[in-house]
């Protein structure tokens, strides 16, 4: 994960964990890209993990998709 700075305050944002209110599951992004291998051939779509960053000064939260392959 790279360092992200708050666009409003200019301070370094802190990594946090974004979860849903249902069973504390991690937030994921669903794409239209097919998965690789057998699951892709069955029509399964690719999902991406999400990294959440919080500004300790103003409370801004930003979500970044984990697109590193």
N, C-alpha and C positions, 0 to 999 in steps of 0.2 A: 504494500500500500504506500502510496506517495503522500507527501505532506500537502495539505490543502489549507489555504488561507481564506478567512472570511472576507467576502467582497465589501461588506459594510464597515467592519472594524479594522481589518488588516492583520488580525492576530491569527496564530496557528489554531486550526480547528482540532478538536479532540475526537478520536475514533470512539464510536458507541455502537451498540448492537440494536438494529431495528427488528422488532418482533411484533407479531399480531396479538390481539387480545384473546384469540382462540388457541388454547393449548400452548401458548408462548412459542409458536412456530416462527421460523425466520422468514423475513420478507424475501420474495423472489420475483423476478420479472419473467414473464412468458413471452417468447418471441415467435415469429412465424417461420424461423429457420428449423429445418428438420434436424433431428439428432442424428449422430453417426451410428453406423452399425445396425444391428438387428432392430433396435427400438426405432430408429429412423425409418427403416423399411416398413415398419408397422404403422407409420404415420405419427409417431410421437414427436412433439415439438421440443426445442431446446429451451432450457430455463437458465437464467443467470442469477447468481448471488448478488446481494446488495450490501455495500459498505455505507454506513451512516456516519456523518461527521457533524459535530455540535460545536458552535462557537460559545466559549465560556463567558464571553462578554455580553452579547446581545441575545443569545438563545437561538440563533438561526440554525436550522437543521438542513443538511443537504444529503441526498442519496446519490451514490455513484454505483453504476452497474459494474460488476467484476467481469470485464471483457477480455482479460488476459488469457491467452491460449497457450 
